[in-house]
Amino acid sequence: MKHRRPRPRSRAIARAVGSAGALAVALGVGMTPAMAAGKTSDTPTATGFSPDEPEPDTNWAPENDEGPQSQRPVHPEAFASSRTAASALQLKMPAPTGPNSVGMVGLHLVDSSRTDPYVGGKRELMVTLWYPATSTSGHYLAPWMPSLSGNHFLATRGLSPQQVTLPKTAGHVLAPVKTSLGKLPVLLYSTGLHSDRAMGTALAQDMASRGYLVVTVDHTHDANEVQFPGNRVEYNRMPAGTHSSDTLKVRAADIKFVINALGKISTGGNPDYGHATLPSGLSKNVDMSRIGMFGWSLGGGAVPTAMQLDKRIAAGADLDGQFFGTAPSKDLDRPFMLFSSGTHNRNNDASWRTMWSHLKGYRVDIKLHGAAHLSFSDQEWMVPQEAGLLGLSQAQLQQQYGTIDPNRAVQVQRVYLAAFFDQALRHKHSTLLDGPADKYPEISFVP
């Protein structure tokens, strides 16, 4: 059978989040010119199937990384208002566990050297920078998603802002960087197919609280929606039947461009297209010698592709994502972690077996028992809270998200992700990576 691809603010502050990212975290909604004009685009969108190569049945990967989709039509009035009813369900996300407060800023990046492979024109990206902060007083908490994209996100689930209030993050917009920590090691995050960078927020802000500069990236026109400055939104425009290997090449090029943009910040520059305000203390405090990357689902699959393209990425971690293209069959001598759900690993994924055999540096393969594929995204903590409104039974929740407690799933992922990158980038050995730990019986090591 064909493999199913997972479908997986003050004036300065307003500029930082709205103009330069409007919470660059955003499951931003994007409009093509035709959509903005109220027309329907004739461009086919991806079906969720990859024609790359036949694979055995895989029960670990859903067709859609976006999350639960409503079978009800999405009505325009769902976007008309961001007002929230007093009785709306207030979603809450897990707080970071590191010793530092968290700051954030969104950036609008334009790569004039590349043509957007999906719609033409210059390649544009939205990214969010999460970092350890100080003096957070007076800097408001960024929303998990800005209003336009948030309303669209809810509508695709058959929900409205009158029913659900999306959460605030722990990111204080434009809070000063905690410079006493010195130059910050960098982590880049790539999300699932047609998913959005908001889906990695729980992990990203936790790593920031532990002293990392974490950059979550939206891959425009692959992501279902990306909100840009001026309330411009760009939707998924990926052609039907697009090969996953080609998608990963685009993502890898995006990541390399983002690293170049970070390089500008490290030398005192500002890569934002509109020269949006950067947080105090960020300039010249980006450590370009310590860069790692992690991703979930297709974003995890993009990690080795990006590492092969850009040797500045010193370590990588794949959260339950299948590999495509030639990268897994090429030797890689940098630290790499495979982190899988309870029903996925090298025993049922040939791409993981191939990748494992070509990892020539430090390598570790761990499994999170009780977790499902979607457990590695923000859906793990979000969907159980919405289950009643979505009409999902406990059995359906367990089928899609596994049997592990959502908060426990997030906690364990955070601990092991931090252990790996602390060891790979900070040279702090963690005994958690040596073998099974009584404190975390849900984790097993694949020999």
Legacy VTK file of the C-alpha trace (Angstrom):
# vtk DataFile Version 3.0
C-alpha trace
ASCII
DATASET POLYDATA
POINTS 447 float
0.000 0.000 0.000
1.039 3.597 -0.338
2.342 5.069 2.873
0.000 7.562 4.451
1.763 10.786 5.342
0.816 12.081 8.776
-1.400 15.162 8.264
-0.109 15.353 11.562
1.892 43.719 21.203
2.817 48.330 23.694
3.441 49.553 20.122
6.786 47.797 20.066
5.260 44.656 21.514
2.363 44.723 19.088
4.891 44.968 16.311
6.887 42.067 17.702
3.941 39.719 17.886
1.507 41.079 15.362
3.748 42.585 12.766
6.596 40.189 13.146
4.793 37.106 14.111
1.597 37.886 15.847
2.820 35.158 18.069
5.007 33.678 15.562
3.912 30.509 17.184
0.800 30.732 15.240
-1.092 28.123 13.564
-1.340 31.169 11.396
-3.985 31.238 8.781
-2.861 32.358 5.423
-4.732 33.652 2.449
-3.725 33.276 -1.119
-4.604 36.251 -3.331
-7.583 34.361 -4.699
-8.836 33.574 -1.222
-8.362 37.148 -0.107
-10.575 38.157 -2.987
-13.224 35.732 -1.850
-12.480 33.238 -4.602
-11.818 29.544 -4.318
-8.382 28.423 -5.389
-8.184 25.792 -8.094
-4.812 24.659 -6.818
-5.149 21.136 -5.410
-3.948 20.616 -1.885
-2.182 17.608 -0.492
-4.256 14.519 0.108
-2.165 13.087 2.927
-0.817 10.248 0.824
2.794 9.953 -0.190
3.665 8.282 -3.503
7.295 7.940 -2.445
7.433 4.249 -1.866
5.308 1.361 -0.608
5.493 0.644 3.093
3.937 -2.008 5.327
0.857 -1.070 7.275
1.668 1.456 9.961
-0.749 1.909 12.815
1.431 4.520 14.507
0.882 7.353 12.059
-2.422 9.104 11.395
-3.251 10.693 8.050
-3.412 14.178 9.460
-0.978 15.935 11.774
-3.353 18.873 12.198
-5.446 17.052 14.747
-9.106 16.130 14.958
-11.037 17.469 12.010
-14.726 18.238 12.170
-16.942 16.606 9.609
-19.161 19.659 9.753
-18.673 22.442 7.204
-16.653 25.474 8.227
-18.835 28.573 8.031
-17.426 32.052 7.326
-19.104 33.449 10.413
-16.771 31.297 12.479
-14.055 33.850 11.702
-16.191 36.946 12.146
-15.554 37.529 15.811
-12.890 36.740 18.338
-15.205 37.501 21.241
-15.330 34.799 23.832
-18.438 33.753 25.672
-18.255 33.720 29.453
-19.013 29.996 29.367
-16.248 29.176 26.884
-13.894 26.357 27.788
-10.538 27.855 28.766
-7.739 25.602 27.562
-4.612 25.392 29.689
-1.170 24.254 28.609
1.553 22.733 30.795
3.833 25.324 32.385
7.575 25.178 31.678
9.662 23.325 34.246
13.083 24.970 33.855
14.544 27.548 36.257
14.138 30.535 33.930
11.222 32.705 32.858
10.494 32.645 29.133
10.475 35.419 26.564
9.373 35.306 22.962
9.415 37.299 19.746
8.070 36.538 16.295
10.034 37.254 13.142
9.038 37.609 9.490
11.854 36.298 7.318
12.118 36.691 3.540
14.582 34.627 1.522
15.218 36.631 -1.638
17.533 33.926 -2.949
14.797 31.291 -3.240
11.515 31.019 -5.083
8.601 29.628 -3.098
8.179 26.127 -4.556
4.419 26.131 -4.073
3.221 29.552 -5.255
6.235 31.335 -6.731
7.631 34.653 -5.525
10.144 35.040 -2.723
10.134 32.417 -0.007
8.664 33.868 3.221
8.666 32.294 6.645
7.279 33.071 10.072
9.271 31.887 13.074
9.052 32.280 16.845
12.073 32.725 19.085
11.679 31.411 22.645
14.437 32.204 25.124
15.282 32.479 28.846
14.164 35.915 30.024
14.534 38.297 32.926
12.479 41.313 34.049
9.239 39.957 32.627
7.108 42.576 34.399
5.199 44.644 31.864
5.613 42.093 29.093
2.359 40.316 28.423
2.004 36.613 27.757
1.713 35.742 24.089
-1.303 33.739 22.935
-0.813 30.212 21.715
-2.067 31.487 18.397
-3.164 34.928 17.143
-6.876 35.546 16.723
-7.257 35.067 12.954
-5.367 31.812 12.856
-6.822 30.698 16.163
-10.362 31.168 14.890
-9.551 29.197 11.771
-7.892 26.483 13.805
-11.003 26.124 15.963
-13.312 26.205 12.952
-11.532 23.286 11.302
-12.479 21.325 14.406
-16.093 22.490 14.243
-15.551 24.794 17.218
-15.796 28.545 17.715
-14.259 31.189 20.030
-17.608 31.234 21.821
-16.996 27.613 22.794
-13.244 27.480 23.376
-10.654 30.008 24.510
-7.170 29.105 23.322
-4.507 29.388 26.025
-1.789 31.880 26.727
1.763 30.650 26.468
4.494 31.193 29.054
6.291 33.497 26.607
6.553 37.134 27.720
6.601 39.203 24.540
9.890 41.071 24.052
11.071 40.428 27.600
14.830 41.023 27.925
17.100 38.051 27.381
18.772 36.660 30.498
22.291 37.596 29.431
23.855 36.257 32.640
23.555 32.808 31.050
25.988 33.789 28.313
25.520 32.919 24.675
22.482 30.702 24.180
22.669 27.311 22.456
20.112 27.044 19.652
17.389 24.503 18.949
15.274 24.552 15.789
11.847 22.922 15.605
9.986 21.605 12.551
6.410 20.409 12.938
4.188 17.810 11.268
2.790 17.823 7.752
0.209 20.617 7.316
0.630 21.315 11.020
1.843 24.599 12.459
4.672 25.678 14.687
2.255 26.228 17.560
2.059 22.447 17.898
5.540 22.387 19.427
4.964 25.135 21.996
4.910 22.971 25.148
8.323 21.521 24.321
9.805 24.735 22.907
9.008 26.967 25.860
10.199 24.310 28.286
13.566 24.071 26.552
13.754 27.877 26.606
13.168 27.805 30.362
16.181 25.498 30.568
18.438 28.046 28.869
18.055 27.401 25.150
17.105 29.723 22.307
14.393 27.704 20.582
13.179 28.649 17.115
9.878 27.163 15.955
9.447 27.352 12.183
6.349 27.451 10.006
6.917 26.015 6.544
4.679 28.291 4.486
2.170 26.683 2.080
2.986 23.316 3.655
1.508 24.465 6.975
-2.262 24.650 6.925
-2.150 28.331 7.810
0.521 30.923 8.536
-0.319 34.440 9.695
1.975 37.220 8.511
2.199 40.903 9.444
-0.792 43.008 8.464
-3.188 40.103 9.116
-2.157 38.427 5.878
-2.677 34.721 5.980
-1.235 31.995 3.757
-2.837 28.570 3.517
-1.620 25.129 2.507
-0.971 25.236 -1.241
1.019 22.033 -1.574
-0.012 20.168 -4.740
-1.725 16.820 -4.355
0.656 13.893 -4.633
3.710 15.851 -3.552
6.496 13.457 -2.615
7.554 13.604 1.007
11.205 13.565 -0.080
10.620 16.804 -1.996
8.777 18.338 0.945
11.733 17.547 3.202
14.148 19.250 0.804
12.060 22.428 1.026
11.971 22.205 4.812
15.721 21.620 5.019
16.341 24.716 2.886
13.982 26.665 5.166
15.980 25.561 8.211
19.297 26.536 6.622
17.870 29.985 5.833
16.655 30.390 9.427
20.118 29.484 10.728
21.582 32.156 8.443
19.104 34.642 9.933
20.234 33.673 13.431
23.778 34.279 12.266
22.839 37.883 11.515
21.477 38.310 15.042
24.655 36.799 16.470
26.690 39.567 14.809
24.366 42.394 15.836
22.053 42.460 12.819
18.266 42.229 12.487
16.970 39.757 9.899
13.290 40.634 10.300
11.847 41.845 6.986
10.124 44.791 8.643
12.994 45.398 11.111
10.738 44.540 14.022
12.037 45.223 17.515
14.255 42.495 18.907
14.378 41.764 22.644
17.093 43.461 24.622
20.124 41.231 25.093
19.484 38.970 22.104
21.968 40.665 19.810
25.351 38.945 19.849
24.105 36.338 22.357
23.239 33.563 19.903
25.723 30.701 20.069
26.212 29.619 16.462
28.632 26.909 17.534
25.955 24.955 19.425
22.953 24.285 17.193
20.539 21.357 17.447
17.294 20.463 15.732
14.249 18.432 16.689
10.970 17.785 14.950
7.772 15.850 15.196
6.325 13.552 12.519
7.347 14.857 9.083
9.283 17.546 10.954
11.255 14.779 12.639
11.810 13.264 9.228
13.250 16.609 8.131
15.984 16.584 10.780
18.535 14.325 9.040
17.784 15.984 5.685
18.564 19.368 7.243
21.658 17.997 8.991
23.003 16.643 5.706
22.394 20.032 4.047
23.809 22.155 6.881
26.697 20.844 8.962
26.168 23.639 11.506
23.418 21.477 13.007
25.441 19.554 15.571
22.753 17.223 16.950
19.276 16.034 15.967
16.225 14.386 17.496
13.301 12.811 15.661
9.991 12.602 17.524
8.148 9.698 15.904
8.673 10.789 12.300
9.308 8.554 9.306
12.259 9.355 7.046
12.099 9.927 3.290
14.624 10.662 0.582
18.331 9.858 0.620
19.377 11.376 3.966
18.768 8.249 6.121
20.995 6.183 3.804
23.945 8.558 4.218
26.373 8.297 7.116
25.847 10.889 9.852
28.552 11.317 12.484
26.719 13.754 14.788
24.598 12.824 17.850
21.091 11.675 17.003
18.089 10.528 19.017
15.163 8.455 17.810
12.190 8.967 20.136
9.126 6.925 19.255
5.596 6.257 20.388
4.625 2.932 21.867
3.661 1.333 18.547
6.406 2.640 16.270
10.084 1.859 16.030
12.695 0.125 13.931
10.704 -3.095 14.039
7.969 -1.661 11.792
9.675 1.264 10.049
12.318 0.377 7.485
13.406 4.021 7.249
14.352 3.964 10.941
16.334 0.749 10.486
18.215 2.322 7.599
18.853 5.525 9.510
20.073 3.646 12.577
22.646 1.736 10.544
24.068 4.986 9.164
24.379 6.806 12.492
28.123 6.825 13.129
28.210 9.197 16.083
26.438 8.964 19.441
22.993 7.432 18.944
20.080 6.484 21.156
16.694 4.937 20.350
13.987 5.236 22.996
10.298 4.389 23.096
7.540 6.107 25.107
5.129 3.359 26.089
1.464 4.290 26.173
2.022 7.168 23.744
0.630 7.497 20.224
1.938 9.441 17.246
-0.024 12.590 18.132
1.299 12.483 21.691
4.430 14.349 20.582
2.498 17.492 19.659
0.510 20.065 21.634
-2.562 18.067 20.760
-1.564 15.701 23.562
-2.566 18.217 26.244
-5.162 20.088 24.207
-7.520 17.509 22.742
-8.376 15.722 26.010
-9.584 19.076 27.352
-11.777 19.543 24.284
-12.994 15.954 24.102
-16.524 16.721 25.260
-17.001 19.459 22.687
-15.415 17.350 19.970
-17.613 14.371 20.814
-14.636 12.104 21.469
-15.097 9.167 23.796
-12.376 7.938 26.127
-11.819 4.991 23.804
-11.368 7.329 20.836
-8.963 9.493 22.799
-6.866 6.483 23.711
-6.866 5.284 20.125
-5.502 8.609 18.862
-3.396 9.732 21.823
-2.541 6.555 23.644
-3.150 5.490 27.220
-0.460 7.560 28.924
-1.663 10.500 31.031
-1.298 13.655 28.892
0.623 15.625 31.497
2.918 12.698 32.118
3.549 12.305 28.385
4.616 15.941 28.094
6.776 15.705 31.222
8.672 12.638 30.045
9.252 14.059 26.573
10.647 17.266 28.077
13.015 15.448 30.404
14.508 13.177 27.758
14.714 15.864 25.084
16.596 18.065 27.545
18.857 15.197 28.611
19.827 14.536 25.004
20.551 18.133 24.009
22.275 18.935 27.314
24.616 16.061 26.585
25.077 16.775 22.876
25.408 20.580 23.007
26.420 21.369 26.602
28.513 18.266 27.191
26.613 17.483 30.379
26.315 13.719 30.600
22.906 12.446 31.664
22.535 9.031 33.259
18.975 8.992 31.892
20.486 8.155 28.505
22.458 5.204 29.867
19.475 2.907 30.212
16.098 2.372 31.923
15.362 4.609 34.914
13.026 3.724 37.785
11.704 7.289 37.744
10.572 6.957 34.142
9.305 3.390 33.628
7.429 4.504 30.488
10.746 4.783 28.634
12.436 1.735 27.179
15.651 1.581 25.154
15.647 -0.179 21.806
18.920 -2.094 21.500
LINES 2 448
8 0 1 2 3 4 5 6 7
438 9 10 11 12 13 14 15 16 17 18 19 20 21 22 23 24 25 26 27 28 29 30 31 32 33 34 35 36 37 38 39 40 41 42 43 44 45 46 47 48 49 50 51 52 53 54 55 56 57 58 59 60 61 62 63 64 65 66 67 68 69 70 71 72 73 74 75 76 77 78 79 80 81 82 83 84 85 86 87 88 89 90 91 92 93 94 95 96 97 98 99 100 101 102 103 104 105 106 107 108 109 110 111 112 113 114 115 116 117 118 119 120 121 122 123 124 125 126 127 128 129 130 131 132 133 134 135 136 137 138 139 140 141 142 143 144 145 146 147 148 149 150 151 152 153 154 155 156 157 158 159 160 161 162 163 164 165 166 167 168 169 170 171 172 173 174 175 176 177 178 179 180 181 182 183 184 185 186 187 188 189 190 191 192 193 194 195 196 197 198 199 200 201 202 203 204 205 206 207 208 209 210 211 212 213 214 215 216 217 218 219 220 221 222 223 224 225 226 227 228 229 230 231 232 233 234 235 236 237 238 239 240 241 242 243 244 245 246 247 248 249 250 251 252 253 254 255 256 257 258 259 260 261 262 263 264 265 266 267 268 269 270 271 272 273 274 275 276 277 278 279 280 281 282 283 284 285 286 287 288 289 290 291 292 293 294 295 296 297 298 299 300 301 302 303 304 305 306 307 308 309 310 311 312 313 314 315 316 317 318 319 320 321 322 323 324 325 326 327 328 329 330 331 332 333 334 335 336 337 338 339 340 341 342 343 344 345 346 347 348 349 350 351 352 353 354 355 356 357 358 359 360 361 362 363 364 365 366 367 368 369 370 371 372 373 374 375 376 377 378 379 380 381 382 383 384 385 386 387 388 389 390 391 392 393 394 395 396 397 398 399 400 401 402 403 404 405 406 407 408 409 410 411 412 413 414 415 416 417 418 419 420 421 422 423 424 425 426 427 428 429 430 431 432 433 434 435 436 437 438 439 440 441 442 443 444 445 446
